[in-house]
Amino acid sequence: MIRVLFICHGNICRSTMSQFVFQDMINQKGLTDQFYINSAATSREEIGNGPHYGTVNKMKQVGIPVLPHRAVQMTKKDYREYDYLIGMDEANIRNMMRIAGGDPEGKIHMLLDYSDSPRAIADPWYTGNFDITYDDVVEGCTAFFNYLEESGSIF
């Protein structure tokens, strides 16, 4: 089983959107039994809160199920338990490294590092633009899936 943890600052916008998009992608491909997908925050600011209404609205607009979710903070234990810890921007990566105590196994990546155009995914909490965030998340999740397929991780 491939264990994936999507991570952003608060775990209510980008990481939840990535979790929902990637889970839907995996479900559509009939690979649900090969994955465990979740999301977390690097901060404690939104702990216990549900997904941001902008994320919920965008998921409804595109027909992707919004899964039951409450924001949690990433822990050092997550580094041991997940195969991939995927952040959204450089600040997430720095904080993930701090929480994990480094990345000796090379598990920490930025989502769009898997794409042909590596870059950060802007936080819609600040930009207000959930459409651009969604487009970036779909690009990243698709590229990540293709990476897993090409590496022989998916059967």
N, C-alpha and C positions, 0 to 999 in steps of 0.2 A: 504494500500500500504506500502510495506517495502522499506525504503529509506536507501541506502548504499553509503557511501563515502569512497573510497580507497585513502590512503594518503601516500606519500613518500617525500623525500627531495625536488625534483625539479618538480615533476608531468610530467615527460617526459619518464620515463622508467618503474619502477615497478608499480606505481599506475595506469598508463594508461594501462599497460599490464593486470593488475588485472581487471580493468574496462571492457576491451574488452573481456577477457576470461569469466568473470562472466556473462556479458550481453549475450554472445553467448550461454553459458550454459543455461541461463534462457529462451532465445529464442527457443533453441532446445527442451526444455521441455514444450513449449507452455504456459509459465507463465509470459510473457512480461507485461501483464496488472497488475500484482501483485507487480512489482518492479520499483523503480526509482534508477538508478545506475550512479554514477559520480565519479570523482577523483579530487584531489587537492594536493598542495605542502605545506610543512611547511616553506619553504624559498621563497624569492622573485627572486632568481637567474634566473629562466627560464620563468618568467611570460610572457605570450603571445606567447611562442614558441610551436610548434607542437610536437608530439611524437618523441622520438629519433629514428634515422634511424634503430638502432638495434632492437628496439621494432617493428617497422613497418615491417622490413624484417622477423622477427620471426613470426609475425602474418600472413604474406603472405605465409610463408613456411608451416604453419599448417592449413591454410584455414580459419582463424578467421578474420571477417571484422574489419578493422581499422575505427573507428568512427571519425567524425569531432571533433577535440579537440584542444584547446589552454590552456596552463598551467595557472592555477589560484592558489592563495594562500588561504589556509583554513582560515576561520574567526570564531570569537566567535559565530556568528549567525548560522553557520553550525552545531554547537553542538545542538542547539534547533531544527533545521530542519531535521536532520538525525537520524535514529534509531541506526545505526551502523557506527562508524568511525574507520576504520581499517588501521592501520599502518603496515610498513614492518620491522622495526627494533626498537631497544630500544631508539635510538636517536629520531626517528620519534615520538615515544610515549611520551617522555619527552617534545618535542616541541609542540605536540598536546595538552598535559595537560596544558602547559603554555598558549597557544592560547585560549583554551576553559575556562581557569580559574579553572581547576580541572575536575573531572569526577564523580559528585554526582549521576548520574543515571546509571553508569556502562556501558556506550556506547562505550568506547575506548578499543580496543583490537589489538593485533598483529595478522596478518593473520594466521600464522602457529600455533597460540595458539589453534586453532580449530582442529588441526591435532593430530595424535598419537605421533608426534615428534616435540613438540614446539621449535621453533628457529627463528632467524632472517632470512630474505631473503637478501642475499648480493646484493649490488648495482652494476648493470652491467656497470654503468658509470665508475666505478673504476676497476671492474674485467674484463670487456670486454666480459664476458660469458653470453650471453642472453639465451643460451640453459638451463643452470642450473637454471637461474632465472625463465624461463618459467616452468620448471618442478616443482619448488617450488610453483609458483603461481597456477598452476593447482592443486597441492596437497592441497594448502590452500583453494582455491575456492571450490573444491569438499567437503572438510571437513566442510567448512562454510555452504554450501548448505545442507549437511547432518544434521548439527546442527539445521538449521532452520526447516527442515522437521521433525526431531525428537521432536523439541520443540512445534510443532503444529502451527508454524507461516505461513506455506504454505498450501493452500487448493487445 
